[in-house]
Amino acid sequence: MGAARRLDETFAALADPTRRGVIDLLREEPRRAGELAAAFDMSAPAMSRHLRVLRKTGLVEEEAIEDDARVKVYRLRPERFGELRAWLDEVESFWSDQLSAFKAHAERTRRKT
């Protein structure tokens, strides 16, 4: 899958406020699906759908607990966030260059008048 498509999927997954909230909670610590559902006062099947999207896009991963394979713990995966950060850095660099050029142009123009 290409980088542009992965980025599109990442943005689509993060467009939902519940999924962004899940990301915020998982930044604090890994959590079970039930904990995440309770935090949003949401049914387990509804949270499962959100977690499926986040897993599919590679933003989170699930891990079975040693004592009970039925219980899954979810945690963030840094790789996809690194790709997002790299893209944002490129956009920021572009705008910084553009604004610097505009500032230089404005200062040259002001000196001439």
N, C-alpha and C positions, 0 to 999 in steps of 0.2 A: 504494500500500500504506500502511495506517495506521501510526502511530507504535507503537501497542501490538503490532501484528503483527510489525513490524521488531524490536522489543525481544524478543518471544518467540523469533524466529528467531536473534537474537544469543545469547540465553541457551542455546538448544538447541545451537548450534554450539560454544559455549564449555563445554558440559557434558562434552565428551569430553576426557580428559586429554592425549591426543596433540595435539589441535587447540590446546589451551592451550599446550602445549610448542612448537608451531610458532609461535604468536604470540610467545612469549618469545624464540625464536631470531630472528624477524624484527624484533623491537625492537632487536636489536643491529645488524643490517644486512640488506639484501635478499639473498636466496639463491635458488639454482636448486633445482628440485624434487629433483634427484638428491642434492644436499647435505642437504636436509631428510630424505629417505628414509634416507640413510646415518646421520644423527644419531640416528635412532630404530631403526636396524637393521631397516628395513622395506622391503618390496618397492616398486618404483616404482608398480605399479598400486594398491597399498594407500594409498600417500601421495597419489596422484592423487585418490583418492576423498575424502580429508580436505581436500585443497586445493580440490576442487570445492565442497564444503560452505562453506568459508571464502570462496571467490569469490562464490558464490550469495548469501551473506548480506551481502556488501559489506565484509567485514573485511579482505580482502586483494585485491590486483589482480596480474595477470600482465602482463609486458612482454617482448616478443621482443628478443633481442640483435641489434644491427645486423649483425654478421658472420654470424649463423646463426639464421634465423627459427625453426628447430626448437627452439632452447634458450630456455626461458622463465625469467625471474627474477621472484620473488614479493616483494612489499613490502606493508607495512601501509597501509590507507586510514584516515585519521584521522576521517572523518565519522561512521562507525558507532560508533566509540569515544566520540565527543563526545555522541552521543545516549544512550549507556549512562551516561556520566558525568553528564549532565543528570538522568536518571532517579534515579541514586543520590544526587545532591545533593538532589532533592526528598524522597526517603525519609529521608535524614539530617536534613533540615530538619524534617520532620514529627516524627521521634522526639526531636529536640532540643527542639522546642516542647512535646511531651508530657512529657518528663522535667523540663523547667523548671517546668511547671505542677504536676507531682507534687511536686517539691521545695518549691515555694511552699506548697502545701497541707500537706505534712508539717511544714514549719516553723511554719505558723499553728496547726496542731493541737498541736504540741509546746509552743508558748507558752501555750496554753489550759490545759494540764494541769499 
